[in-house]
Amino acid sequence: MTDNPIFAVAAKAEALRAQGADVISLAAGEPRAATSTVVVEAAVDALRDPATHHYGTAQGDPALRASVARTVAEETGLVWIADDVQIALGAKHALFLAAQALIEAGDEVLVTAPGWPGHAEVVTAAGGVAVPVATDEEFRISAEALDNCRTPRTRAVILSSPGNPTGAVHTDSRLQQIAEWAERHGIWVVSDNIYRAFDYTGTYRSILRVAPQLRGRTVVVSGVSKEHAMTGWRVGWLAAPPEIIASARLHVSRTITHVPTVNQRAALAALSDTGTPVRAARDYRRRRTLLVEALNGIDGINCPLPDGGMFAFPDVSGVLRDRGWTSSADLAAWLLDTARLAVVPGEAFNAPGRIRVCFAVDDETLITAIERLRTALGPTEHEAAAQQLEEAR
Ligand SMILES: Cc1ncc(COP(=O)(O)O)c(C=O)c1O
């Protein structure tokens, strides 16, 4: 079993930093901002409350579950109550619990390619087989592509919108088609909405908003990690039909007992702090443009403007060709060695010829990273002078 390749890059960058190297990491998929003071203060208050020093319930704090239910209700336009929600150790654990509930050994689950490796990992961990489904040129999946990969063992599809690493936001008509396909073939939909706050075109919609009839075979997964810069706090959730929640609750009870109570209180405070995700989305939107324009200014790089999420996902095949490299991993290794800049090679996402660059860092860090990219991959002084001469003719 191999570990998530994103962590491998982030760990190498961290090791170099520990040796004193001035490394900028745009590798990890997390906001670099600190968690908001409101949330930190709520956690400090929770620490002082002896009630948090003892066991809680496996399904999670009722107040947090009620708050999550309200959020999911707002997002889907359907009625959800606290009983419909299971609190997990982050969205990844929620995906793991959903996979454990849904999958029998040998069941197939469709995941997008390019896509986040964590989706395939939870499927494999549950004894299932992750089947990559190719996306279109805008990185969206279609009912047709899903159907080409369907077999009698197909149990579920994991849909992430906005996506990681692509930022693709699925349109209403696509979601409608996918929902009809899932309904027709009795396939479950796991809807991973972790990046929903980072929607730069205002087109994000939950599949359940578009196709409420899918409620009985949909698991909604999300959490506070990305929206509230709380990746280290490990709080996420799933909202699902009773049989999935019952399975998840039992799994939690038999393993971790419950998510640490102080962290659940912090997540509860985060859900009332609606300003933080809005401000983050405004900042990321600006940084997205800055990064994408800079990448497109480099010869051999072609970067689409992502509709959502926290990543630029450029095609770097021109650079690889010019420099005689065979994979994006060569480029990523070279950028780390020479420019002290960490990015994730596309191979990690089933997308050779691309790299993933996170723009959820502060302006100053991003601007320095862009300068490093330009110096490393832009024309040499000699080439620039020759180009100027050519243009002057
Ligand atoms: C699409 C997607 N889902 C889930 C997660 C995991 O989120 P969490 O940190 O809450 O486990 C990530 C993290 O990168 C992600 O990209």
The ligand as an SDF file (V2000), in Angstrom:
LIG
                    3D

 16 16  0  0  0  0  0  0  0  0999 V2000
  -11.8730   16.5380   -2.4270 C   0  0  0  0  0  0  0  0  0  0  0  0
  -11.4180   16.3950   -1.0020 C   0  0  0  0  0  0  0  0  0  0  0  0
  -12.2100   15.7940   -0.1210 N   0  0  0  0  0  0  0  0  0  0  0  0
  -11.8400   15.6280    1.1560 C   0  0  0  0  0  0  0  0  0  0  0  0
  -10.6130   16.0900    1.6130 C   0  0  0  0  0  0  0  0  0  0  0  0
  -10.2230   15.8450    3.0350 C   0  0  0  0  0  0  0  0  0  0  0  0
  -10.6510   16.8430    3.9030 O   0  0  0  0  0  0  0  0  0  0  0  0
  -10.3710   16.7340    5.4760 P   0  0  0  0  0  0  0  0  0  0  0  0
   -9.0960   17.4650    5.7530 O   0  0  0  0  0  0  0  0  0  0  0  0
  -11.5510   17.3720    6.1390 O   0  0  0  0  0  0  0  0  0  0  0  0
  -10.2550   15.3000    5.8240 O   0  0  0  0  0  0  0  0  0  0  0  0
   -9.7510   16.7250    0.7210 C   0  0  0  0  0  0  0  0  0  0  0  0
   -8.4290   17.1850    1.1710 C   0  0  0  0  0  0  0  0  0  0  0  0
   -7.5610   17.5480    0.4210 O   0  0  0  0  0  0  0  0  0  0  0  0
  -10.1660   16.8920   -0.6160 C   0  0  0  0  0  0  0  0  0  0  0  0
   -9.3920   17.5010   -1.5030 O   0  0  0  0  0  0  0  0  0  0  0  0
  1  2  1  0
  2  3  1  0
  2 15  2  0
  3  4  2  0
  4  5  1  0
  5  6  1  0
  5 12  2  0
  6  7  1  0
  7  8  1  0
  8  9  2  0
  8 10  1  0
  8 11  1  0
 12 13  1  0
 12 15  1  0
 13 14  2  0
 15 16  1  0
M  END
$$$$
